[in-house]
Amino acid sequence: MGGASNVVGDALGWTKQGSKAAIAVVVGTRRSAPRPIGTKMAIGGQGEISGAVSGGCVEGAVIVEAEQIMQGDEPRLISYGFTDEEAWDVGLQCGGEIDVWIEPYRPDLEEPSGGDSPHALNTAFAELQESGGRGSLVTAMDGSALGKKLLVLADGSVRGTTDIPELDTSAVTHARKLMWEGRSVLITEGERAFFVDVTAPLSRLFIFGAVDYAAALCRLARASGWLPYVIDPRSRFAQPVRFPDAEAVVAEWPEIAFEQLGGVDRATAIVVLTHDPKLDDAALHAALASEATYIGAMGSRNAQKARRERLIEGGITPTQLDRIHAPVGLDLGAVTPEETALSILSEIVASGRGREGGRLAHSKHRIHNTAGV
């Protein structure tokens, strides 16, 4: 989804100059696909182009469709396939298929601020992307609701309607779930289809314990698109100079640190790396009281057994304990802090994608999860 707001911004600029515009969005992929779901391309009425949906394979065909839509045709969902030879030309090893939604772009400059027309919602969604916010834009892709939109925000608010109550209800339910998973998906329910386009800020990783493993985990998390934070009430260890890749280092107990960092939401992962029971237990109590998407704790199996007994004595239920990944990480045979960090982050990613984290050669899943929900 990177750069999508710039594409929409270009389309807005063209319309302000009196030109027409259309937006094409990748909403589905099968086999090898050049661009991820959510990628956007803008086409202007004077031949302008911004962005790409396939890296060269189908752009010409998309432009032809866009020109017809700019002349008054209805928006449409089109599937394109490209051969192995065409895929090779754009750097792929095999051909594939992509589904592209193409619609006119009219910013409705005369509409009052905060209006809920499909075009106003497109603009609001682009602004949300630009500001690093979280939300979902739902577009109906068939039937009487064709082209109508809903904008669902992280605070639960909803703008727009498809004018079909049951479709609105289903779309909002999916949109609220997917925005926290960071996935854009084309959903088909019976004879209805709608696309949920998601924008979200980088996910946060709260690392409790200012130890060497934390420094390595910060480095890897930063390189993998996470925002890592180090938390430890021991100010002697919680020194920012020791963790240059951390977004922040907070020398506080977990509950206070979580509050200072804006709370723990459903996109936040928490990893506990200390070996001190009073620190471990405090961090896990706070983590289990939150909506964290992942909670992991370091320690041997004997240490985990003792910890479980302490937590249960402290009022934590067996169901709550099942949320803790312990010992933390995948079985990589890790030895060094860097390898351990790789093991931990791999499990966080696998857990978030609903995978076990085994070898791809033994997996029965698709390598890249491009299917709908």
C-alpha positions in Angstrom: 0.0 0.0 0.0 3.0 2.2 0.1 2.7 5.3 -2.1 -1.1 4.8 -2.6 -1.8 8.3 -1.1 0.6 9.8 -3.5 -1.2 8.2 -6.4 -4.6 9.6 -5.2 -2.9 12.9 -4.6 -1.8 13.0 -8.3 -5.3 12.2 -9.4 -6.6 15.0 -7.2 -4.1 17.4 -8.8 -5.2 16.5 -12.3 -8.9 17.1 -11.5 -8.1 20.5 -10.0 -6.6 21.4 -13.3 -9.8 20.4 -15.1 -8.8 16.9 -16.2 -10.7 13.7 -15.6 -9.2 10.8 -13.7 -9.7 7.2 -12.8 -8.2 5.0 -10.1 -7.2 1.3 -10.5 -6.7 -0.9 -7.5 -5.2 -4.4 -7.2 -7.9 -6.3 -5.1 -6.9 -9.9 -5.7 -3.9 -12.0 -6.8 -3.3 -15.6 -7.7 0.0 -17.4 -8.3 2.9 -15.0 -8.8 1.7 -11.3 -8.8 3.9 -8.3 -9.5 2.2 -6.0 -7.0 0.5 -6.6 -3.6 -3.2 -6.2 -2.9 -4.0 -2.6 -2.4 -1.6 -1.2 -4.9 -3.0 1.7 -6.8 -2.6 3.3 -10.2 -4.1 6.7 -11.4 -4.9 7.5 -15.0 -5.6 11.0 -16.2 -7.8 12.2 -19.0 -4.9 13.9 -20.7 -2.7 10.8 -20.7 -1.3 11.2 -17.2 -0.2 8.0 -15.3 0.9 7.6 -11.7 1.8 4.2 -10.1 1.4 0.8 -11.6 -0.7 -2.4 -11.0 1.5 -5.0 -12.6 4.9 -3.6 -13.5 4.1 -3.5 -17.2 2.1 -6.6 -18.0 -1.5 -5.2 -18.1 -1.1 -1.4 -17.7 -2.1 -0.9 -21.3 -5.4 -2.8 -20.9 -6.1 -1.0 -17.6 -5.7 2.4 -19.3 -8.2 1.4 -22.1 -10.8 0.4 -19.4 -10.1 3.6 -17.4 -10.6 5.8 -20.4 -14.0 4.2 -21.0 -14.9 4.7 -17.3 -13.8 8.4 -17.5 -16.3 8.8 -20.4 -19.2 7.6 -18.2 -19.1 3.8 -18.1 -19.7 2.1 -14.7 -16.8 1.1 -12.5 -15.8 -2.5 -13.0 -13.8 -5.4 -11.6 -11.6 -7.1 -14.2 -9.3 -10.1 -14.0 -6.1 -10.2 -15.9 -3.8 -13.1 -16.5 -0.2 -12.9 -17.8 2.0 -15.6 -19.2 5.3 -16.9 -17.8 7.2 -14.9 -20.5 5.4 -11.7 -19.6 6.1 -12.2 -15.9 9.7 -12.9 -16.6 10.0 -9.5 -18.3 9.0 -7.7 -15.1 11.2 -9.8 -12.9 9.0 -12.7 -11.9 9.6 -16.4 -12.3 6.1 -17.5 -13.3 2.9 -16.0 -14.6 -0.2 -15.2 -12.5 -3.5 -13.4 -12.3 -4.6 -10.2 -10.8 -8.0 -8.7 -10.1 -8.2 -4.9 -10.7 -11.0 -2.6 -9.7 -11.3 0.5 -11.8 -13.4 3.5 -10.9 -13.7 7.2 -11.8 -12.0 9.7 -9.5 -14.0 12.8 -8.8 -13.0 14.6 -5.7 -16.4 16.4 -5.4 -14.7 19.7 -4.5 -18.0 21.4 -4.1 -19.1 18.8 -1.4 -19.1 20.1 2.2 -16.1 19.1 4.3 -16.6 15.6 5.7 -19.0 14.6 3.1 -19.7 10.9 2.6 -19.8 10.4 -1.2 -17.6 7.6 -2.6 -15.2 10.2 -3.9 -15.0 12.1 -0.6 -14.3 8.8 1.2 -11.5 8.0 -1.3 -9.9 11.3 -0.4 -10.4 10.8 3.3 -8.8 7.4 3.1 -5.8 8.8 1.2 -5.4 11.4 3.9 -5.6 8.7 6.6 -2.8 6.8 4.8 -0.7 10.0 4.6 -1.1 10.7 8.3 -0.2 7.1 9.3 -3.6 6.4 10.7 -5.5 3.1 10.9 -8.8 2.3 9.0 -10.5 0.4 6.2 -12.2 1.6 3.1 -14.9 -0.8 1.8 -16.0 -0.7 -1.8 -19.0 -2.7 -3.1 -18.2 -4.3 -6.4 -21.5 -5.6 -7.8 -25.2 -5.3 -7.8 -27.2 -2.2 -6.9 -24.4 -1.1 -4.5 -21.8 -1.0 -7.2 -19.1 1.6 -6.4 -20.6 2.6 -3.0 -18.3 2.9 -0.1 -17.9 2.8 3.7 -15.0 4.2 5.6 -14.4 2.5 9.0 -12.0 4.1 11.5 -10.1 2.6 14.4 -12.3 4.4 16.9 -15.3 2.4 15.6 -16.9 5.3 13.6 -18.3 4.6 10.2 -18.9 7.0 7.3 -20.9 6.2 4.1 -23.3 3.4 3.3 -24.0 0.9 0.5 -27.7 1.4 1.1 -28.0 -2.3 1.8 -28.2 -2.8 5.6 -27.1 -6.4 5.7 -24.1 -5.6 3.4 -23.2 -2.6 5.6 -23.2 -4.9 8.7 -21.0 -7.6 7.1 -18.6 -5.0 5.5 -18.1 -3.2 8.8 -17.5 -6.4 10.7 -14.8 -7.5 8.2 -13.3 -4.0 8.0 -12.9 -3.7 11.8 -11.1 -7.1 12.0 -8.9 -6.6 9.0 -7.6 -3.1 9.9 -5.9 -4.7 13.0 -4.5 -7.5 10.9 -3.1 -5.1 8.3 -4.6 -7.0 5.4 -6.5 -5.8 2.4 -8.9 -8.5 1.1 -11.5 -9.0 -1.7 -14.5 -10.7 0.0 -17.2 -12.7 -1.7 -20.3 -13.6 0.2 -22.9 -15.3 -1.9 -23.6 -13.1 -4.9 -22.0 -10.0 -3.3 -18.4 -8.9 -3.5 -16.7 -6.1 -1.7 -13.1 -5.0 -1.3 -11.7 -4.0 2.1 -8.7 -1.7 1.6 -6.7 -1.3 4.8 -4.2 1.3 5.9 -2.3 1.0 9.2 0.7 2.4 10.9 3.8 0.3 11.7 3.1 -2.3 14.4 4.8 -1.8 17.8 6.9 -4.4 19.6 7.2 -3.8 23.4 10.4 -5.6 24.7 10.5 -5.9 28.5 14.0 -6.4 29.7 17.0 -4.2 28.8 19.3 -7.2 28.0 21.6 -8.1 25.1 18.8 -10.1 23.4 16.7 -6.9 23.4 19.3 -5.0 21.5 19.4 -7.7 18.8 15.6 -7.9 18.7 15.4 -4.1 18.2 17.8 -4.3 15.3 15.9 -7.0 13.5 12.4 -5.6 14.3 13.4 -2.2 13.0 14.7 -3.8 9.7 11.4 -5.8 9.4 9.1 -2.9 9.7 8.2 -2.9 13.4 8.6 -0.1 15.9 10.5 -1.6 18.9 10.4 -0.2 22.4 12.5 -1.3 25.3 11.0 -1.3 28.8 12.8 -2.0 32.1 12.3 -0.4 35.5 16.0 -0.8 36.2 17.3 2.6 35.0 20.9 1.4 35.2 20.2 -1.0 32.4 17.5 1.0 30.5 19.9 3.4 28.9 19.0 4.7 25.4 22.6 4.5 24.3 22.5 0.7 24.7 19.5 0.4 22.3 20.1 2.7 19.3 17.5 0.9 17.2 14.7 1.3 19.8 12.0 3.9 19.1 12.2 4.7 22.8 13.7 3.2 26.1 11.4 3.6 29.1 12.7 3.1 32.6 9.4 2.2 34.3 7.4 -0.7 35.5 5.2 -2.2 32.7 1.8 -0.7 33.5 3.3 2.8 33.7 5.4 2.3 30.6 2.4 1.0 28.6 0.4 4.0 29.6 3.2 6.4 28.7 3.5 4.7 25.3 -0.2 5.2 24.5 -1.5 1.9 25.7 -1.4 -1.6 24.1 -3.7 -2.1 21.1 -4.5 -5.2 19.1 -1.5 -4.7 16.8 1.0 -4.6 19.6 3.3 -7.5 20.4 4.9 -8.0 23.8 8.0 -10.0 24.6 9.4 -10.6 28.1 13.1 -11.2 28.2 14.1 -10.8 31.9 14.8 -13.8 34.2 13.8 -12.1 37.4 10.4 -13.4 38.6 9.2 -10.2 40.1 9.9 -8.4 36.8 8.6 -11.2 34.6 5.4 -11.6 36.5 4.6 -7.9 36.6 5.1 -7.7 32.8 3.0 -10.7 32.1 0.2 -9.5 34.3 0.1 -6.2 32.5 0.3 -7.9 29.1 -2.5 -10.4 29.8 -4.7 -7.5 30.9 -4.2 -5.9 27.5 -5.4 -6.6 23.9 -1.8 -7.5 22.7 -1.8 -9.6 19.6 1.2 -11.6 20.8 2.7 -12.3 24.2 6.0 -14.2 24.5 8.2 -15.0 27.5 11.8 -16.2 27.5 13.0 -19.0 29.8 13.7 -22.7 30.1 10.9 -25.2 30.4 11.5 -25.5 34.1 11.4 -21.7 34.5 8.1 -21.7 32.5 6.6 -24.3 34.8 7.5 -22.3 37.9 6.2 -19.1 36.3 2.9 -20.7 35.4 2.4 -21.8 39.1 3.2 -18.2 40.3 0.8 -16.6 37.8 -2.0 -19.0 38.7 -1.4 -18.2 42.4 -1.6 -14.6 41.4 -5.1 -15.0 39.9 -4.3 -15.7 36.2 -6.5 -18.3 34.7 -5.4 -21.3 32.5 -7.2 -19.7 29.6 -5.2 -16.5 30.0 -2.0 -18.5 30.3 -2.7 -20.0 26.9 -2.0 -16.6 25.3 1.6 -16.8 26.4 4.1 -18.2 23.9 6.7 -19.8 26.1 9.4 -20.6 25.7 9.3 -17.8 23.2 10.4 -18.2 19.6 10.6 -20.9 16.9 12.9 -23.9 17.1 15.8 -22.7 15.0 18.6 -24.0 17.2 19.4 -20.4 18.0 22.6 -19.7 20.0 23.6 -16.0 19.6 21.5 -13.0 20.5 21.0 -12.3 16.8 19.8 -15.8 16.1 17.5 -15.7 19.2 16.0 -12.5 17.9 15.4 -14.1 14.6 13.6 -17.0 16.3 11.4 -14.6 18.3 10.5 -12.3 15.5 9.8 -15.3 13.2 7.3 -16.7 15.7 5.6 -13.2 16.1 5.2 -13.0 12.3 4.0 -16.6 12.0 1.5 -16.2 14.8 0.1 -13.0 13.2 -0.3 -14.8 9.9 -2.0 -17.8 11.5 1.0 -20.2 10.7 2.9 -22.6 12.8 6.3 -21.5 11.4 7.5 -24.9 10.0 9.5 -25.5 6.9 7.9 -24.3 3.7 8.8 -27.6 2.1 6.5 -29.4 4.5 3.7 -26.8 4.5 0.4 -27.4 2.8 -0.5 -23.7 2.8 0.1 -21.2 0.0 3.6 -19.7 0.4 2.0 -16.2 0.1 -1.4 -15.8 1.6 -3.3 -13.9 -1.1 -6.7 -15.6 -0.5 -9.7 -13.8 1.0 -11.1 -14.4 4.5 
